[in-house]
Every structure is written in C-alpha cells, then in structure tokens.
Amino acid sequence: MQGWYKHLGSDALTTGTRKVWDSSLGAMDLIGMGIAALFAAMFGSMLGLGGGVFLVPLLTLFFGIDPKVAVGASAVCVVTNSVVGSSVHMRSGFTNIRLAMLLQTTTALGAIVGAAIAVNANPNLINGVLGLVLLYAAVSMVRQRRIPVPNAPPDAPDPLALRASYVDQVTRQTVAYVPRRLPLGLTVSGGSGVLSGMLGIGGGVIQVPLMNLLMSIPVKAAAGTSSLMVGMTAVATAAVFYSQDKLDPRVVVPCMAGIFLGAQLGSQITRRLATQRLVIVFVLVLAYLGLSLVLKALGFDLPGQG
C-alpha cells in the first residue's frame, strides 16, 4: 500500500484522449480498499454522510492514492451508498423527501462548481480543505449534543408543508418537527454542494449539522434526509470527474463492493443505536481524520499512514 497513483500523470498511460491505468495493484490491495470502503459506508450511512467523508481520507492517508483519484472514486461510491442507505432510512420514516428536494436545488448547482474547481486544484489543497471540513464537522457535532430539538407543536408555522415525524425505535416515542430558517438553509446547502463537489464527500458532513443546528431538525431525521440528498449531489460530481478522465476503475470497483455492503449494515444499526452514541463515534473518527489530512497537506504523516 505504498503511494498508489501519488502522481496521476506518471501512473497512467495515455491513448488518444483517454487514460489506460496501470495494472500494478495486487489482490490484497484491492481487498484492502474494499474493506476500507465497507467501514466508510457503514459510518457514512449511520450518520447520513454518504461514506465519502470517510472514504477519501482512508484512500489518501492509508493507501497513498492521489486525492483527485480518491475524490472521483468516492463520488461514484457515494451514489451507491445513498441508494442502499436511503432506502432503509425511508422505511424507518427518517427521510423528509419534500425537504430534500427543496435543499437539493442549490446543493446540486454547488456540486458542479466544486467539482470543476477540484479537477484543476493542487492535491495538497484538497487534503487541507477536507481536513478543515472534517474538524469543523467534529466541533459542530460536539455542540450539537448540547442542543435538544423539542417536538414541534401542532400549530407551528409551516408555509411549505415540510412538517414530518417518525417513531424513534430507541425511545419508542413519536418525534415531530418543522424545518426552520429555510432561506439560510438553502444558502448554506449551496456552499455544502461546492465542498461536496470539490472533496467527493456527498455534502452530508455539512448538511447534517446544518439541518440540526440551523434548521432545528432531529439528528436521525437530518441523517435520513441527507442520505437521500448526497446521492443526487454525487451524481453531478461524478459526471464532472468522468469528463476529465479522473475515474480509475481499479479503485472504483472494489470500493463500490465494500460500499454496497457497508451501507446496508450502517442503516440497520442506526435504527437501534442511541443518538448520543452516534455523535460520539462521529466526533472521534472525524477529528482523527481531519487532523491527519491537515498534517499531510503540510508534509507530515502520522505513524501507519502512507
């Protein structure tokens, strides 16, 4: 696992305008990426983040893959993770489809802009920005643990008919909510789309804290709604990377297999795990990955990283 595709141009042969990737990866390398993708998808589906927020750092830090190749592969895998994970969230009642469609209008446009930036960006810039985003998300979730979202009263203002409810299987109580601050939510969703397209993370790392902290949506509902949104956002991102020859099938295929299995496991676990435990896991993992990426952008690797 030493420095795969560290420099994209030196590891690919060019035929016409298309790239033909080298075949130096062994079976254990492919299995390792598949296992990493499985755990990334499991965490991502549990938290509504799409898996890419974990997959890109894992591929970059522990497998030495060029950040642009990792982002492109992640964008494709996020679509798979979203399809599998969001179906389970929808059956559990966590997904607010009307809200997802509304926020997606600005998120998708932002993703196209972000992907166009990423294909021409310096790899260290991608690592550094992603690291800062992960650290921000970890801090946001620590704050989130202290901000309860009470049930919305029946007469709460709801001009766009976005009110929704679900039964929390941990507490056996019905949770009702009405999204608030919609103009601000749409604006920040556009920004999360830019980061999603640039970093291949699906946007959930911004979207989940946004919906909980700014729009007063419970964590599980935010995760379920985000899980649906990140797939649509990743489609726009993947299309841009494909048009620029930044998708490597030898990275994409094993990751998709792991993503498919991990997304199903994560969605099942979410229904039975207390919200507080989700937040604790989220904070610890993202803080480590975020710090690692910032250090890597500055030229430092932690022990065990390539």
C-alpha positions in Angstrom: 0.0 0.0 0.0 2.7 2.4 -0.9 1.9 5.6 -2.8 -0.5 4.4 -5.4 -1.3 7.0 -8.0 0.5 9.6 -6.0 1.2 11.5 -9.2 -1.7 10.8 -11.6 0.2 11.6 -14.8 3.1 9.2 -14.0 0.9 6.3 -13.2 -1.3 6.3 -16.3 -0.7 5.6 -19.9 -2.5 7.8 -22.4 -4.2 6.5 -25.5 -5.7 9.3 -27.6 -7.6 11.4 -25.1 -8.4 8.6 -22.7 -6.2 7.2 -19.9 -5.4 3.5 -19.5 -4.5 2.8 -15.9 -1.6 0.5 -15.0 -2.2 -3.0 -13.5 0.3 -2.9 -10.7 -2.3 -3.3 -7.9 -2.4 -6.8 -6.3 -5.3 -8.8 -5.0 -4.5 -7.8 -1.4 -4.5 -4.1 -2.3 -8.0 -4.4 -3.9 -9.3 -6.3 -0.9 -7.9 -3.7 1.5 -9.7 -0.9 -0.4 -12.9 -2.9 -0.3 -12.7 -3.4 3.4 -11.9 0.3 3.9 -14.9 1.2 1.8 -17.1 -1.1 3.8 -16.3 0.6 7.1 -16.5 4.1 5.4 -20.0 3.3 4.1 -21.2 1.8 7.4 -20.2 5.0 9.3 -21.4 7.2 6.5 -24.9 5.6 6.3 -25.3 5.6 10.1 -24.7 9.4 10.1 -26.2 10.4 6.7 -22.8 11.4 5.3 -22.7 9.3 2.2 -19.5 7.4 3.1 -17.2 9.7 1.1 -16.3 11.8 4.2 -14.5 8.7 5.5 -13.5 7.0 2.2 -11.5 9.9 0.7 -9.3 10.3 3.9 -8.8 6.5 4.1 -7.7 6.2 0.5 -5.5 9.2 0.7 -3.9 8.6 4.1 -3.5 4.8 4.2 -3.3 3.8 0.6 -1.4 6.8 -0.8 -3.9 7.4 -3.6 -3.8 10.8 -5.4 -6.5 12.9 -3.8 -8.2 13.7 -7.2 -8.5 9.9 -8.0 -9.8 9.3 -4.5 -12.4 12.1 -4.8 -13.6 10.8 -8.2 -13.9 7.2 -6.9 -15.7 8.5 -3.7 -18.2 10.4 -5.8 -19.2 7.2 -7.6 -19.3 5.2 -4.4 -21.4 7.8 -2.6 -24.2 7.2 -5.2 -24.2 3.5 -4.3 -24.1 4.2 -0.6 -27.0 6.7 -0.9 -29.2 4.3 -2.9 -28.8 1.5 -0.4 -28.7 3.6 2.8 -31.6 6.0 2.0 -34.0 3.1 1.2 -33.6 1.8 4.7 -33.9 5.3 6.2 -37.1 5.9 4.2 -38.7 2.7 5.5 -37.8 3.9 9.1 -39.5 7.2 8.4 -36.4 9.3 8.9 -36.3 10.8 5.4 -38.1 14.1 4.7 -38.5 13.9 0.9 -40.0 17.3 0.3 -37.2 19.0 2.3 -34.6 17.0 0.4 -35.9 18.1 -2.9 -36.0 21.7 -1.8 -32.5 21.8 -0.5 -31.2 19.8 -3.4 -31.8 22.7 -5.8 -28.9 24.7 -4.5 -26.8 21.8 -3.4 -26.5 20.2 -6.9 -25.5 23.5 -8.5 -22.8 24.0 -5.9 -21.5 20.5 -6.5 -20.9 21.1 -10.2 -19.0 24.3 -9.4 -16.9 22.4 -6.7 -16.0 19.5 -9.0 -14.8 21.9 -11.7 -12.5 23.5 -9.1 -11.2 20.1 -7.8 -10.1 18.7 -11.2 -7.6 21.6 -11.5 -6.7 22.0 -7.9 -3.4 21.2 -6.2 -3.7 17.8 -4.3 -2.4 19.4 -1.1 -5.2 22.0 -1.3 -7.8 19.2 -1.4 -6.2 17.5 1.6 -6.0 20.7 3.6 -9.6 21.8 2.8 -11.0 18.4 3.5 -9.1 18.2 6.8 -10.5 21.5 7.9 -14.0 20.5 6.9 -13.8 17.3 9.0 -12.5 19.2 12.0 -15.4 21.7 11.6 -17.9 18.8 11.5 -16.4 17.2 14.6 -16.7 20.5 16.6 -20.2 21.1 15.2 -21.4 17.7 16.5 -19.9 18.3 19.9 -22.0 21.5 20.1 -25.0 19.6 18.7 -25.0 17.1 21.6 -26.0 20.1 23.8 -28.8 21.4 21.7 -32.1 19.4 22.1 -34.7 19.6 19.4 -38.2 19.6 21.1 -41.2 18.2 19.3 -42.9 20.8 17.1 -46.4 21.8 18.4 -49.3 21.0 16.0 -49.9 24.7 15.3 -46.2 25.5 14.4 -45.9 27.7 11.2 -45.3 25.5 8.2 -45.9 27.5 4.9 -44.2 25.0 2.6 -45.8 21.9 4.2 -42.4 20.4 5.3 -43.6 19.1 8.7 -42.7 15.4 9.3 -42.5 12.9 12.1 -41.0 9.4 12.8 -41.0 6.9 15.6 -37.7 6.6 17.4 -37.2 2.9 17.9 -34.8 3.5 20.8 -37.2 5.6 22.9 -40.5 4.3 21.3 -41.7 7.9 21.0 -43.0 9.9 18.1 -40.7 12.8 17.1 -42.4 15.6 15.2 -40.5 18.6 13.7 -40.9 21.5 11.3 -37.8 22.8 9.5 -36.9 26.4 10.3 -34.8 29.2 8.7 -35.3 27.9 5.1 -33.6 30.8 3.3 -30.5 30.3 5.4 -30.7 26.5 4.9 -30.8 26.9 1.1 -27.9 29.3 1.1 -25.7 27.0 3.2 -26.7 24.0 1.2 -25.3 25.6 -1.9 -22.0 26.1 0.0 -22.0 22.4 1.1 -22.6 21.5 -2.5 -19.4 23.3 -3.5 -17.4 21.4 -0.8 -19.1 18.2 -1.9 -18.1 18.5 -5.5 -14.6 19.6 -4.6 -14.0 16.8 -2.0 -16.2 14.0 -3.1 -17.9 13.7 0.3 -21.5 14.0 -0.8 -22.2 17.1 1.3 -23.6 15.3 4.3 -20.7 16.3 6.6 -22.1 19.9 6.3 -25.7 19.0 5.7 -26.4 17.1 8.9 -25.0 19.7 11.3 -26.7 22.4 9.2 -30.1 20.8 9.4 -29.8 20.1 13.1 -28.2 23.3 14.3 -29.7 25.9 12.0 -33.0 24.3 10.9 -34.0 22.5 14.1 -34.2 19.0 12.6 -33.5 16.0 14.9 -30.3 14.1 14.2 -31.9 11.0 12.8 -34.2 12.9 10.5 -31.2 15.0 9.3 -29.2 11.9 8.7 -32.0 10.2 6.8 -32.8 13.2 4.6 -29.1 13.9 4.0 -28.6 10.3 2.9 -31.1 10.8 0.1 -29.5 14.1 -0.9 -25.9 13.1 -1.0 -26.5 10.5 -3.8 -28.1 13.1 -6.1 -25.3 15.5 -5.3 -22.6 12.9 -6.0 -24.1 12.2 -9.5 -23.3 15.7 -10.5 -19.8 15.5 -9.1 -19.0 12.1 -10.7 -20.1 13.4 -14.1 -17.5 16.2 -14.0 -14.7 13.9 -12.9 -15.6 11.3 -15.6 -15.5 14.0 -18.2 -12.0 14.9 -17.1 -10.7 11.3 -17.0 -10.3 11.2 -13.2 -12.1 7.9 -12.6 -9.9 4.8 -12.1 -11.9 1.6 -12.3 -9.2 -0.3 -10.3 -10.1 2.0 -7.3 -13.8 2.4 -8.0 -14.8 -1.2 -8.4 -13.5 -2.7 -5.1 -14.7 0.4 -3.2 -18.2 0.1 -4.7 -18.4 -3.6 -3.4 -17.5 -2.5 0.1 -19.8 0.5 0.0 -22.8 -1.7 -1.0 -22.4 -4.0 2.0 -21.4 -1.3 4.5 -24.4 0.9 3.6 -26.8 -1.8 4.5 -25.1 -2.6 7.8 -24.9 1.1 8.8 -28.6 1.8 8.1 -29.7 -1.2 10.1 -27.5 -0.2 13.1 -28.9 3.4 13.0 -32.4 2.2 13.9 -31.1 0.5 17.1 -28.4 2.9 18.3 -29.0 5.8 20.6 -28.3 9.2 19.0 -25.7 10.2 21.6 -23.6 7.2 20.7 -23.8 8.1 17.0 -22.4 11.6 17.8 -19.6 10.3 20.0 -18.3 7.9 17.2 -18.7 10.6 14.6 -16.7 13.2 16.6 -13.8 10.8 17.4 -13.3 9.4 13.9 -13.6 12.8 12.1 -11.3 14.6 14.5 -8.6 12.0 13.8 -9.1 12.0 10.0 -9.3 15.8 9.9 -6.1 16.3 11.8 -4.3 13.7 9.7 -5.3 15.4 6.5 -4.2 18.8 7.6 -0.8 17.4 8.7 -0.5 15.6 5.4 -1.2 18.8 3.5 1.7 20.4 5.4 4.0 17.4 4.6 3.7 15.3 7.7 2.3 11.8 8.0 1.2 10.1 11.3 2.5 6.6 12.0 0.9 3.9 9.9 -0.1 6.3 7.1 1.4 6.2 3.6 
